[in-house]
């Protein structure tokens, strides 16, 4: 157990330095805890209710995503490493085309269906019948 705790701290320390340019990738325990609660309860919520703040677009990536893809999708460099290495999700929050925050949450609870870009209206919905559930990102019909 102690080795696992040390490994977790090392991963967080490495991740804290993942930022590139003016934005630093940070681990967000509050958001992580809220996502875990939703998953355990098989609940649903708007991401904007879970993660307030100033943003109009969020980009969601999983482990192994290349820095090149993140930059292409977001429009600016976010990662200093060649790949996103955390075993969780990377969320990049953007307001008016500018990155405001980049955070990691563990474990990988978000299902995107291969899509990266989501509006502020995106909802988190449980996928499947098991708890804890993977949370599927769903854009409301317009």
C-alpha positions as CSV (number, residue, x, y, z in Angstrom):
1,X,0.0,0.0,0.0
2,X,2.8,2.4,0.9
3,X,4.5,1.8,-2.5
4,X,1.1,2.6,-4.2
5,X,0.9,5.9,-2.2
6,X,4.5,6.8,-3.2
7,X,3.7,6.0,-6.8
8,X,0.6,8.2,-6.7
9,X,2.5,11.1,-5.3
10,X,5.2,10.7,-7.9
11,X,2.6,10.7,-10.7
12,X,1.0,13.9,-9.3
13,X,4.4,15.5,-9.0
14,X,5.3,14.7,-12.6
15,X,1.8,15.8,-13.8
16,X,2.1,19.1,-11.9
17,X,5.0,19.9,-14.3
18,X,3.1,18.9,-17.4
19,X,2.0,22.4,-18.3
20,X,3.4,24.2,-21.3
21,X,3.4,27.9,-21.9
22,X,1.0,29.9,-19.7
23,X,-1.1,27.0,-18.4
24,X,0.0,24.4,-16.0
25,X,-1.7,21.0,-15.8
26,X,-2.9,20.5,-12.3
27,X,-4.5,17.6,-10.4
28,X,-8.0,18.7,-9.3
29,X,-9.1,16.6,-6.3
30,X,-12.3,18.4,-5.8
31,X,-13.5,17.7,-9.4
32,X,-12.1,14.2,-9.1
33,X,-14.1,13.5,-5.9
34,X,-17.3,14.9,-7.4
35,X,-16.9,12.7,-10.5
36,X,-16.3,9.7,-8.3
37,X,-19.5,10.5,-6.3
38,X,-21.5,10.8,-9.5
39,X,-20.1,7.5,-10.7
40,X,-20.7,5.7,-7.5
41,X,-24.3,6.9,-7.3
42,X,-24.9,6.4,-11.0
43,X,-25.9,10.1,-11.0
44,X,-26.0,12.6,-13.8
45,X,-25.3,16.4,-13.8
46,X,-24.2,19.2,-16.1
47,X,-20.4,19.5,-16.0
48,X,-20.9,23.2,-15.4
49,X,-22.7,22.3,-12.1
50,X,-19.8,20.1,-11.2
51,X,-17.0,22.4,-12.4
52,X,-18.0,26.0,-12.2
53,X,-15.6,28.7,-13.2
54,X,-15.1,30.7,-16.4
55,X,-15.2,28.5,-19.4
56,X,-17.4,28.0,-22.5
57,X,-15.7,24.9,-24.0
58,X,-14.0,21.8,-22.4
59,X,-11.7,19.4,-24.2
60,X,-11.5,15.9,-22.6
61,X,-8.7,13.5,-23.4
62,X,-7.6,10.1,-22.1
63,X,-4.3,8.4,-21.2
64,X,-2.0,8.1,-24.2
65,X,-3.3,11.2,-26.1
66,X,-0.4,12.9,-27.9
67,X,0.5,16.4,-27.1
68,X,0.2,17.1,-30.9
69,X,-3.5,16.0,-30.8
70,X,-4.2,18.1,-27.7
71,X,-2.6,21.2,-29.3
72,X,-4.5,20.6,-32.6
73,X,-7.8,20.2,-30.9
74,X,-7.4,23.0,-28.3
75,X,-5.5,25.4,-30.6
76,X,-2.6,25.9,-28.2
77,X,0.1,23.9,-26.5
78,X,-0.9,22.4,-23.2
79,X,1.5,19.4,-22.6
80,X,5.2,19.6,-22.3
81,X,5.6,15.9,-22.7
82,X,5.0,14.0,-26.0
83,X,2.0,12.2,-24.5
84,X,-0.5,12.5,-21.7
85,X,0.7,9.8,-19.4
86,X,-1.8,9.9,-16.5
87,X,-4.2,6.9,-16.0
88,X,-7.1,9.4,-15.9
89,X,-8.7,12.2,-17.9
90,X,-7.2,15.5,-18.9
91,X,-9.7,18.3,-19.1
92,X,-8.8,21.5,-20.8
93,X,-11.2,24.4,-20.0
94,X,-11.3,27.3,-22.6
95,X,-13.0,30.7,-22.5
96,X,-13.2,32.7,-25.7
97,X,-10.5,30.6,-27.4
98,X,-8.0,30.9,-24.5
99,X,-7.1,28.1,-22.2
100,X,-8.1,29.0,-18.6
101,X,-7.3,25.7,-16.8
102,X,-6.0,22.2,-17.6
103,X,-6.6,19.6,-15.0
104,X,-6.2,15.8,-14.5
105,X,-8.7,13.6,-12.6
106,X,-8.1,10.0,-11.7
107,X,-9.2,7.4,-12.5
108,X,-10.4,7.5,-16.1
109,X,-14.2,7.9,-15.5
110,X,-15.2,9.9,-18.6
111,X,-16.4,8.3,-21.9
112,X,-16.2,10.7,-24.8
113,X,-16.8,8.3,-27.8
114,X,-13.7,9.7,-29.4
115,X,-14.9,13.2,-29.4
116,X,-12.7,15.9,-27.7
117,X,-14.6,19.2,-27.8
118,X,-17.7,19.8,-25.7
119,X,-19.7,23.0,-24.9
120,X,-20.6,24.3,-21.5
121,X,-24.0,22.6,-21.9
122,X,-22.4,19.1,-21.8
123,X,-23.9,16.6,-19.3
124,X,-22.4,13.6,-17.5
125,X,-24.7,10.6,-17.7
126,X,-24.0,7.1,-16.3
127,X,-23.2,4.5,-18.9
128,X,-24.3,0.9,-18.4
129,X,-26.1,-0.6,-15.4
130,X,-23.1,-1.1,-13.0
131,X,-22.0,1.1,-10.2
132,X,-19.6,2.7,-10.1
133,X,-20.4,3.8,-13.7
134,X,-18.4,5.3,-16.4
135,X,-19.8,8.8,-17.0
136,X,-20.6,9.4,-20.7
137,X,-20.4,13.0,-21.9
138,X,-23.6,14.0,-23.7
139,X,-24.3,17.2,-25.6
140,X,-28.0,18.2,-25.4
141,X,-29.9,18.4,-28.6
142,X,-30.3,21.9,-29.9
